[in-house]
Amino acid sequence: MSVQPVHHPEPRVPRTIDGIAAALAPARRMAFYREVGQAEAGGELQQVVATWWGEAMLDTDPDRERIIAAANAGTLPTTSWEQIYRRRRERGGEMPGE
């Protein structure tokens, strides 16, 4: 048996203020910058970045229209935390708090 390195591909959108801004359309970019500019450093800024990173990832997803249609139709596949924990344990991963 050989050990292969785990490769995590770079996300489409870097999780940085500049990366997020570059991925957004101009009107949404200005809304993002307004929220970033009004957020206090720390948790509030982290929340703004996390929220807008998700928006930018969806905006740049090649399957964006299908995902939105499935979400609106209530047919978007979901995964429960229990399923995530079970899969992670089966793969030998550590669980938060363990």
C-alpha positions in Angstrom: 0.0 0.0 0.0 1.3 3.5 -0.8 0.3 6.8 0.7 -0.8 9.4 -1.7 -0.8 13.1 -0.8 -4.2 14.7 -0.3 -4.7 17.3 -2.9 -7.3 20.0 -2.2 -7.9 22.0 -5.4 -7.9 25.8 -5.0 -11.4 27.1 -4.8 -12.8 29.1 -7.7 -13.0 32.1 -5.5 -10.2 32.8 -3.0 -11.6 33.4 0.5 -10.2 36.9 0.6 -11.8 40.3 0.3 -10.1 40.9 -3.1 -10.9 37.4 -4.3 -14.6 37.7 -3.4 -14.9 41.2 -4.9 -13.3 40.0 -8.2 -15.9 37.3 -8.5 -18.9 39.5 -8.0 -20.8 41.6 -10.6 -20.2 45.3 -10.2 -23.4 46.1 -8.4 -23.0 43.2 -6.0 -19.4 44.1 -5.5 -20.3 47.6 -4.2 -22.8 46.0 -1.8 -20.1 43.7 -0.6 -17.6 46.5 -0.1 -20.3 48.5 1.8 -20.8 45.6 4.2 -17.1 45.0 4.6 -16.5 48.7 5.3 -19.2 48.8 8.0 -18.2 45.5 9.7 -16.1 45.6 12.8 -12.9 43.7 12.8 -13.2 40.2 14.2 -16.4 38.1 14.2 -18.5 40.5 12.4 -16.1 40.9 9.5 -15.5 37.2 9.3 -19.3 36.7 9.0 -19.5 39.2 6.2 -16.6 37.5 4.3 -18.1 34.0 4.9 -21.5 35.1 3.7 -20.3 36.9 0.6 -17.8 34.1 -0.2 -20.7 31.7 -0.4 -22.5 34.2 -2.7 -19.4 34.5 -4.9 -18.9 30.7 -5.1 -22.6 30.3 -6.2 -22.2 33.2 -8.7 -19.2 31.5 -10.4 -20.6 27.9 -10.3 -21.1 26.6 -13.8 -24.2 24.8 -12.5 -25.6 27.9 -10.8 -28.9 27.9 -12.7 -29.5 24.2 -12.0 -28.7 24.6 -8.3 -31.0 27.6 -7.9 -33.8 25.9 -9.7 -33.4 22.8 -7.5 -33.3 24.9 -4.4 -36.5 26.7 -5.4 -38.2 23.4 -6.3 -37.1 21.8 -3.0 -35.2 19.1 -4.8 -31.6 20.2 -3.9 -29.9 17.2 -2.3 -28.9 17.9 1.3 -26.7 16.2 3.9 -27.4 16.1 7.6 -24.6 16.8 10.2 -25.1 13.2 11.3 -24.3 11.9 7.8 -21.2 14.2 7.6 -20.0 12.9 11.0 -20.6 9.3 10.1 -18.7 9.6 6.8 -15.9 11.4 8.5 -15.6 8.8 11.2 -15.6 6.0 8.6 -12.7 7.7 6.8 -10.8 8.0 10.0 -11.2 11.7 10.4 -11.3 13.5 13.7 -14.5 15.1 14.8 -14.7 18.5 16.5 -14.7 18.2 20.2 -13.2 14.7 20.2 
